Amino acid sequence: MIFSRNVAGMTEVLQQATVGIAGCGGLGSNAAMLLVRAGVGSLVLADFDRVEVSNLNRQFFFQSDIGKPKVSTLADHLHAINPAVRITVHEKKLSRETVAATFEKCDLLIEAFDRADAKEWLIEAWCGAYPARPIVAASGLAGYGKSETMQVRRSGNIVVVGDGVSDMSEGLCAARVMIAAALEANEAIALLMAKGGAR
């Protein structure tokens, strides 16, 4: 069984959960992969973009994926890990107005956008529509090294991971992006487990 090495009680809780992922690039594709490997039962993926060569240094895609839509391609890769995972894909550009309807069935949302202004309106739209449901976001994951600067900050139902300072002008390295994606996935798992009554 895929999840035979999971923490006790984890699989049962996560199988019942639905996680939304807004953006399927470096953060979103890797967070989705980690959540599926952890046993999350349902995902809702949203992204309008297609896979480019420059994505391959940090995103969960391969040479054979170039030119394909990210959402459906990512769904295929996730099903290759766990064929039973339930995935809803939205190949579209999200807006403040469409967030609530796109992710209405989700227990939790992972923010995986590139731009700071988009992160801001996504968090505002989600919290406005679903104030009791958590959102896990990222800020500051560029460059390399400086592992000790990657932190988790919590404020109510908003969790932000990253160093909070670096920006894409420093370049994007797979290792730092993956640290942020792993922190997002780990925080999502902890929140879902807490909701499910686990300790």
C-alpha positions as CSV (number, residue, x, y, z in Angstrom):
1,M,0.0,0.0,0.0
2,I,1.3,3.5,-0.9
3,F,0.6,4.9,2.5
4,S,1.8,2.1,4.7
5,R,4.6,4.2,6.1
6,N,2.4,7.2,6.9
7,V,2.2,8.6,10.4
8,A,-0.5,6.7,12.4
9,G,-4.0,8.1,11.6
10,M,-2.8,10.4,8.8
11,T,-4.1,8.5,5.8
12,E,-7.6,8.3,7.2
13,V,-7.8,12.0,7.7
14,L,-6.1,13.2,4.5
15,Q,-8.1,10.8,2.3
16,Q,-11.2,12.8,3.3
17,A,-9.6,16.2,2.6
18,T,-9.8,18.5,-0.5
19,V,-7.0,20.9,-1.1
20,G,-7.0,23.7,-3.7
21,I,-3.9,24.8,-5.4
22,A,-3.8,28.2,-7.1
23,G,-1.0,28.0,-9.6
24,C,0.8,24.9,-10.9
25,G,4.4,26.2,-11.3
26,G,7.4,25.7,-9.0
27,L,5.4,25.9,-5.7
28,G,2.1,24.5,-6.8
29,S,3.3,21.5,-8.8
30,N,5.7,20.4,-6.1
31,A,3.3,21.0,-3.3
32,A,0.7,19.0,-5.2
33,M,3.1,16.1,-5.6
34,L,4.0,16.1,-1.9
35,L,0.3,16.2,-0.9
36,V,-0.5,13.2,-3.1
37,R,2.4,11.3,-1.7
38,A,1.1,12.1,1.8
39,G,-2.4,10.7,1.0
40,V,-4.6,13.8,0.3
41,G,-7.7,12.4,-1.3
42,S,-8.8,15.3,-3.5
43,L,-7.1,18.2,-5.2
44,V,-8.5,21.2,-7.2
45,L,-5.8,22.6,-9.5
46,A,-6.1,25.9,-11.3
47,D,-3.6,27.4,-13.8
48,F,-3.8,28.9,-17.3
49,D,-0.2,28.3,-18.4
50,R,1.6,25.8,-20.5
51,V,4.9,24.0,-19.7
52,E,8.0,25.8,-21.0
53,V,11.6,24.7,-21.1
54,S,12.6,27.2,-18.5
55,N,10.1,25.6,-16.0
56,L,12.1,22.4,-15.9
57,N,14.7,23.6,-13.4
58,R,12.2,23.7,-10.6
59,Q,8.7,22.4,-11.6
60,F,7.3,18.9,-11.5
61,F,7.4,18.5,-15.3
62,F,9.5,16.8,-17.9
63,Q,10.9,17.4,-21.4
64,S,8.0,15.4,-22.9
65,D,5.5,17.9,-21.2
66,I,6.8,21.0,-23.1
67,G,3.9,22.9,-24.7
68,K,1.2,21.0,-22.7
69,P,-1.3,22.7,-20.3
70,K,0.2,22.6,-16.8
71,V,-3.0,21.6,-15.0
72,S,-3.9,18.5,-17.0
73,T,-0.3,17.4,-17.3
74,L,0.3,17.8,-13.6
75,A,-2.9,15.7,-13.0
76,D,-1.4,12.9,-15.2
77,H,1.8,12.9,-13.1
78,L,-0.1,12.9,-9.9
79,H,-2.3,10.0,-11.1
80,A,1.0,8.1,-11.9
81,I,1.8,8.3,-8.2
82,N,-1.7,7.5,-6.9
83,P,-4.3,6.5,-9.5
84,A,-7.0,6.8,-6.8
85,V,-6.5,10.5,-6.1
86,R,-9.4,12.7,-7.2
87,I,-8.4,15.7,-9.2
88,T,-10.5,18.6,-10.6
89,V,-8.6,20.8,-13.1
90,H,-9.4,24.4,-14.1
91,E,-7.4,25.5,-17.1
92,K,-8.0,29.2,-16.7
93,K,-6.6,32.4,-15.3
94,L,-7.9,33.0,-11.9
95,S,-9.3,36.4,-10.8
96,R,-10.5,37.9,-7.5
97,E,-14.0,37.2,-8.7
98,T,-13.6,33.5,-9.6
99,V,-11.6,32.3,-6.5
100,A,-14.6,31.5,-4.4
101,A,-16.4,29.4,-7.0
102,T,-13.3,27.7,-8.3
103,F,-12.3,26.4,-4.8
104,E,-15.7,26.2,-3.1
105,K,-15.3,22.5,-2.2
106,C,-11.8,22.9,-0.7
107,D,-11.0,22.6,3.0
108,L,-7.8,24.6,2.5
109,L,-6.1,26.6,-0.3
110,I,-2.4,26.7,-1.2
111,E,-1.3,30.0,-2.8
112,A,1.3,29.3,-5.5
113,F,1.5,32.5,-7.6
114,D,4.6,34.3,-8.8
115,R,3.6,38.0,-8.3
116,A,3.2,39.7,-5.0
117,D,0.1,41.6,-6.1
118,A,-1.6,38.4,-7.2
119,K,-0.8,36.8,-3.9
120,E,-2.4,39.7,-2.1
121,W,-5.7,39.6,-4.0
122,L,-5.9,35.8,-3.8
123,I,-5.5,35.8,0.0
124,E,-8.1,38.6,0.3
125,A,-10.6,36.9,-2.0
126,W,-10.2,33.5,-0.2
127,C,-10.4,35.0,3.3
128,G,-13.4,37.1,2.3
129,A,-15.3,34.2,0.9
130,Y,-14.2,31.5,3.5
131,P,-12.9,33.2,6.6
132,A,-13.0,29.9,8.6
133,R,-10.8,28.0,6.1
134,P,-7.0,28.2,6.1
135,I,-4.8,29.5,3.3
136,V,-1.1,28.6,3.0
137,A,1.0,31.1,1.1
138,A,4.7,31.7,0.2
139,S,6.8,34.9,0.2
140,G,10.6,34.9,-0.5
141,L,12.1,31.8,-2.0
142,A,14.6,33.1,-4.5
143,G,18.3,32.5,-4.7
144,Y,20.2,29.6,-3.1
145,G,21.5,28.6,0.3
146,K,20.3,30.6,3.3
147,S,18.2,27.7,4.4
148,E,17.9,29.1,8.0
149,T,16.0,32.1,6.7
150,M,13.1,29.9,5.5
151,Q,10.4,30.3,8.2
152,V,6.7,29.8,8.9
153,R,4.6,32.7,10.0
154,R,1.0,32.2,11.2
155,S,-1.7,34.8,11.7
156,G,-5.2,33.3,12.3
157,N,-6.1,31.1,9.3
158,I,-3.2,32.6,7.2
159,V,0.1,30.8,7.1
160,V,3.0,32.3,5.1
161,V,6.3,30.4,4.4
162,G,9.6,31.6,3.0
163,D,12.1,34.3,3.9
164,G,9.7,37.2,3.3
165,V,12.5,39.2,1.6
166,S,14.1,37.6,-1.5
167,D,12.6,38.2,-5.0
168,M,12.9,36.6,-8.4
169,S,15.6,39.1,-9.4
170,E,18.0,36.7,-7.5
171,G,17.0,33.8,-9.8
172,L,15.1,30.7,-8.9
173,C,16.9,27.5,-7.8
174,A,15.0,24.2,-7.5
175,A,16.3,23.6,-3.9
176,R,14.9,26.8,-2.4
177,V,11.7,26.5,-4.4
178,M,11.2,22.9,-3.2
179,I,11.9,24.0,0.5
180,A,9.1,26.5,0.2
181,A,6.8,24.0,-1.5
182,A,7.5,21.4,1.1
183,L,6.8,23.9,3.9
184,E,3.5,24.7,2.3
185,A,2.6,21.1,2.0
186,N,3.7,20.3,5.5
187,E,1.7,23.2,7.0
188,A,-1.3,22.1,4.9
189,I,-1.0,18.6,6.3
190,A,-0.8,19.8,9.9
191,L,-3.8,22.0,9.4
192,L,-5.9,19.2,7.9
193,M,-4.8,16.8,10.7
194,A,-5.8,19.4,13.3
195,K,-9.2,19.8,11.6
196,G,-9.6,16.0,11.5
197,G,-9.1,15.7,15.3
198,A,-5.6,14.2,15.2
199,R,-2.9,15.3,17.6
